[in-house]
Amino acid sequence: QVQLVESGGGLVQAGGSLRLSCAASRSISRFLIMGWYRQAPGKQRELVADIRSVGSKNYADSVKGRFTISPDNAKNTVYLQMDSLKPEDTAVYYCRGSLYGTEYWGQGTQVTVSS
């Protein structure tokens, strides 16, 4: 059973930074895709950023230039560095991994940005 565990969420003022971590129970180099999604109250879950096994990265337009996704293969962890945070970034952030045709999700971590 593959587990993804997120951490690093919290309360931050607008303009601040947070770094989210997604620790996997398996080697992240085996995942086809690993990514971060978020879901705000009353809204659908949306892609924030993902990284593919070939190394390409993809970002939502709303976070380009502010967020950075990066893997640490030695720690089996994927990070999401979030800078210049805005109140509209407030959401529960989820880690997702795609491995051998199966999707895995973490339990989510709350990010709240105050104005």
C-alpha positions as CSV (number, residue, x, y, z in Angstrom):
1,Q,0.0,0.0,0.0
2,V,1.4,3.4,-1.0
3,Q,1.0,6.2,1.4
4,L,1.4,9.9,0.8
5,V,1.7,12.2,3.8
6,E,1.5,15.9,3.5
7,S,2.9,18.4,6.0
8,G,3.8,22.1,6.3
9,G,0.5,23.8,6.1
10,G,-0.5,26.6,8.4
11,L,-1.6,30.2,8.7
12,V,0.4,32.9,7.0
13,Q,0.0,36.5,6.1
14,A,-0.4,37.7,2.5
15,G,3.0,38.0,0.9
16,G,4.5,35.3,3.1
17,S,5.8,31.9,2.3
18,L,5.2,28.2,3.2
19,R,6.8,25.0,2.1
20,L,4.6,21.9,1.8
21,S,6.1,18.4,1.9
22,C,4.7,15.2,0.6
23,A,6.5,12.1,1.9
24,A,5.9,8.9,0.0
25,S,6.2,5.4,1.3
26,R,7.7,4.3,-2.0
27,S,10.5,5.7,-4.1
28,I,9.2,8.8,-5.8
29,S,11.3,8.1,-8.9
30,R,8.9,5.2,-9.7
31,F,5.9,7.5,-9.9
32,L,4.8,8.6,-13.4
33,I,3.5,11.9,-12.0
34,M,3.5,13.5,-8.6
35,G,1.6,16.7,-8.0
36,W,-0.1,19.1,-5.7
37,Y,-3.8,19.9,-5.9
38,R,-5.9,22.2,-3.8
39,Q,-9.5,22.6,-2.9
40,A,-11.1,25.8,-1.5
41,P,-14.5,25.8,0.2
42,G,-17.3,25.5,-2.3
43,K,-14.9,24.9,-5.2
44,Q,-13.6,22.0,-7.2
45,R,-10.2,20.5,-6.6
46,E,-7.7,22.0,-9.0
47,L,-4.2,21.2,-10.1
48,V,-1.5,23.5,-8.6
49,A,1.6,21.9,-9.9
50,D,2.9,18.5,-11.0
51,I,6.2,16.9,-12.0
52,R,6.6,14.0,-14.3
53,S,9.1,11.2,-14.2
54,V,10.8,12.7,-17.2
55,G,11.4,15.8,-15.2
56,S,8.9,18.2,-16.8
57,K,7.0,20.5,-14.5
58,N,3.5,22.0,-15.0
59,Y,2.0,24.9,-13.1
60,A,-1.5,26.4,-12.9
61,D,-1.5,29.9,-14.4
62,S,-2.5,31.3,-11.0
63,V,0.7,30.2,-9.3
64,K,3.3,30.5,-12.0
65,G,6.2,32.5,-10.8
66,R,5.2,32.1,-7.2
67,F,5.2,28.4,-6.5
68,T,7.9,25.8,-7.2
69,I,7.6,22.0,-7.2
70,S,10.7,20.1,-6.5
71,P,11.6,16.4,-5.7
72,D,14.1,15.0,-3.3
73,N,14.6,11.5,-4.4
74,A,16.8,10.7,-1.4
75,K,14.0,11.5,1.0
76,N,11.2,10.3,-1.2
77,T,9.6,13.7,-0.8
78,V,8.1,16.2,-3.1
79,Y,8.0,19.8,-2.0
80,L,5.9,22.8,-3.0
81,Q,7.5,26.1,-2.2
82,M,4.9,28.8,-2.0
83,D,6.0,32.4,-2.1
84,S,4.1,35.7,-2.4
85,L,1.0,34.0,-1.0
86,K,-2.4,35.6,-1.6
87,P,-5.6,35.1,0.3
88,E,-7.0,33.3,-2.7
89,D,-4.4,30.6,-2.2
90,T,-6.3,29.5,0.9
91,A,-7.3,25.9,0.5
92,V,-6.7,22.3,1.6
93,Y,-3.6,21.2,-0.4
94,Y,-3.4,17.5,-1.4
95,C,-0.5,15.5,-2.8
96,R,-1.3,13.1,-5.6
97,G,0.9,10.3,-7.1
98,S,0.3,8.1,-10.1
99,L,2.1,4.8,-9.9
100,Y,1.5,1.8,-12.2
101,G,-1.8,3.1,-13.3
102,T,-3.1,3.7,-9.8
103,E,-3.7,7.1,-8.2
104,Y,-2.9,7.8,-4.6
105,W,-3.8,10.8,-2.5
106,G,-2.7,12.2,0.7
107,Q,-5.0,13.4,3.5
108,G,-4.4,17.1,2.8
109,T,-3.0,20.0,4.7
110,Q,-4.7,23.3,5.3
111,V,-3.2,26.5,4.1
112,T,-4.7,29.7,5.2
113,V,-3.5,33.1,4.0
114,S,-4.8,36.2,5.8
115,S,-5.1,39.6,4.2
